[in-house]
Every structure is written in structure tokens, then in C-alpha cells.
Amino acid sequence: MNEIERAKGILKEYNQDHIVKLFDKIEESKQSELAKQVLNIDFHNLSELYDNTKKKIEIKEREIKPIEYLDKAKLSATEKQKYDELGKQVLENGQYAVVTMAGGQGTRLGHPGPKGTFKLDVYGKGKYLFEILAENLKEANKKYGKIIPWYIMTSKENNQMTKDFLEKNNYFGYDRNYVTLFIQGELPLLDKNGKLLISKEMKIKEASDGNGGTYASLRASGMLSDMKERGIKWIFIGGVDNVLLKMADVTLLGVAIDKKYQVAAKSVVKANPHEKVGVFCKMNGHPKVIEYTELPEKMAEEVDNKGELKFGESNILCHLYTIEAIEKVSVEPLMYHTAIKKNSYIDENGKEVIPDEPNSYKFESFIFDAFEFFDDMAILRGKREDDFAPVKNKEGADSPKTAKELYEKYWERQQENL
Ligand code: UTP
């Protein structure tokens, strides 16, 4: 049986007859490409994901408790010095790497192109998000006398654009030998009846599988082996769109080392008890980020004896891991969350349909779902005004306007402190 026949067989088995028909409509050279795509899809897994969209989510018995954290601003000078020294050693020994997750679609921002290529209107001339990240890392390189290997995760969709953009801008002065792009995994989109969508290129429409795919993609793309060869011991993973993200915070690193944690994260305190952010907690004895939708209202408002919110440490995608921790979670299956999104497709008559309403399921895993594979993790509370200025929405909260203000104010304060 040749690959086209094998592909058709699988499609029939999983009720995807419209794709079987597609083979007859496309030229021969494309048929082989389509067959290869079909043979790469895990249909069993996909049909399970689809079945899950029809099931009521059963909430397992769970015990939610606050997680312990340290507040960076409240550390004594001696403590801070101890942590900083421990962290500094790792950077000075060249044992630290940074991963930027840049595989998202950035649908809310609506920028045509990878989010990292968005120019934030700061200081008149403006700065690209990738430029801001590069500057942050170059500053750390200067401080610790080593170049941090920088791994950028892209998606199939935006990889070439990201590469071209970085080339054109000479990697914003970052040593080219220390920047590696790798592509994250994808999963097919399904319509509400569980049918695969067809793209304009007459292929099965797929989309990146969420930032939880980072771990498995680091392994599959060979980045993990590359890190090992370079002698990396600690890996920072962060998003592409927080212009105040500190990717080489020696205090955070030092806390993790001192307390012998394999995983650590920086948090900022919730703006108010009902802010729509995920917060760190302990669930059934394991660290976890609980979504605001899942945190009971009473708990969201609870304060401790110091008057602090018990569940106030928001997750800002500022994560740190030992290489062993990444190894471990790169082979663990993470749960998938379902989002209903608008996706255009080609219908049976070969016409493109651009839906007005969400029409398809996108399956995504979240990076923080891996925390529960550990007994504990270090949480260091940073300061919102120093650590968090996300560019998420086109307008309003967490938009270019708010990020610009926060970024400029932060750098003004740094100048004043010199
Ligand atoms: P978000 O969840 O904010 O998604 O990603 P997004 O794609 O940037 O924006 P929307 O939701 O479509 O508007 C948080 C971080 O995770 C990365 C993003 O690039 C961002 O840095 N991410 C997200 C990936 O790398 N891959 C994914 O599949 C999803």
C-alpha cells in the first residue's frame, strides 16, 4: 500500500471523508504532501481531544492551599546578597540559558506578523519586542561576562518571518552564534463536528499546540541536547510580550539553588482580588497555577494575618528550571485545554469561508500545568512596576499604551537611581 492509500485508510477510519475527497481535487505533487501530513497526525489522540469537548469537566476532589513565597522587596540585605551570589556563579560559569516562547498567534494584539516584531512606541524611535529582550540579555551578558545562549521558540506559521526579521536586524547586536530558533509542535484544528479544516494551500489546517508544548519541543528539536553540550544547568523560560521581563534575575536563581528547588517562578501581587489572572497555589499538595475562573470567590478575597491576599501571587510567565526538571517534564503528557476560535477554511465547493463566529476547536497545553509534576517550587514575589508590562490587547489594559508607560517609567527610575 502506498502512502496515499494508507492516508486515505486512516481518514476513512476516523470519519474524515471530506479529506479523502480532497485527494482527487489536488494535483499529484500535492497529494504526497497531504498524505505525509495525514500520516503524521495522531488521530487517536485527536479524537480523544474532540470527545473531551463533549464531556462535562469533572472536577476532582481538590484541596487548594496558599503557596509559600518570598517577597524580593522584603529580603534583608544579607539574604539578598547570599541569593545573588549563588545565582551570579551560575551565570558567570556560563551554565544559564534563556528560552523565549514566541510561537503564539497574538490574536488579541492583531499585529500582522510574529509578536516579537511588534514595535512599541517608546522614546520616539520605538523598540521592537525582540529588541527589548535582546537588550535585557545583552545587559546580563555584560554584567556576568558570559554570553547567554538564547533559544527562541517559533511556530511553523511564524518561523520564517521571525528568522528573516532577526537576520534583517542583525539579531539586535546579539552574538549570532548564541541565538537558536526552534519550532514548536502543532495540532490540527477541528470544526464543531470533529472534522478537520482545509487551508487555502489545500492542506489540513493546524495551529501551535500552546506554550505547554515548549518542553516537548525543546527535546524533539534537539535543543535540550544542545544545552547539555554547552554545559547548561539552569534554564529560564519566558514569554515574548512582557517588556519588563527580567530574564536573568540572580535573586530568583539564588533562591531556587539555596532552597534546592528544581523549579522557580517570579510572581507579582494581584492588582485586586478579582483581577483576571492565574495565581500560584498548592493543589492536592503540588504547586499549580489556578485560573481566576476556578478560584472560588471567597478564596480570592481571603487575606492572611499580615493583610496580604492568600492567593495573590499572579503568574507572569517568568519561569526557571534545572535542566533535569526540563528533561522530566519534556516526556510527561500535559493536559490539553480547548479554546473555540474563529478559523477560515475551504468548503466542499472550494470556496474560502471566513466565519463571523468561533467555529473551531484549538487544543492547547499550558506551560504552568507542568508544575504539578513537582512536590514544590520557589516563588519570588517581584514588583509589578518593575517586572510586568505585558503587550496583550490592542487597546485598554495590557496594551501597547500601558506597556509603553510602564517601560518608560521604569527606565526613568533606573536613571534616577544611578
Ligand atoms: P498568550 O497565551 O498570551 O497567547 O501567550 P498569544 O498567542 O501571545 O496571544 P493571543 O492569546 O492569541 O492573543 C503567552 C506566551 O506564550 C507564547 C506566546 O508567544 C507568548 O509569549 N505561546 C503561546 C507560544 O509560544 N506558543 C503557543 O502555542 C501559545
Boltz pocket constraint, residues with backbone or C-beta under 6 A from the ligand:
constraints:
  - pocket:
      binder: B
      contacts: [[A, 101], [A, 102], [A, 103], [A, 104], [A, 105], [A, 106], [A, 107], [A, 108], [A, 109], [A, 115], [A, 153], [A, 184], [A, 208], [A, 209], [A, 210], [A, 211], [A, 238], [A, 239], [A, 240], [A, 241], [A, 317], [A, 392]]
      max_distance: 6.0
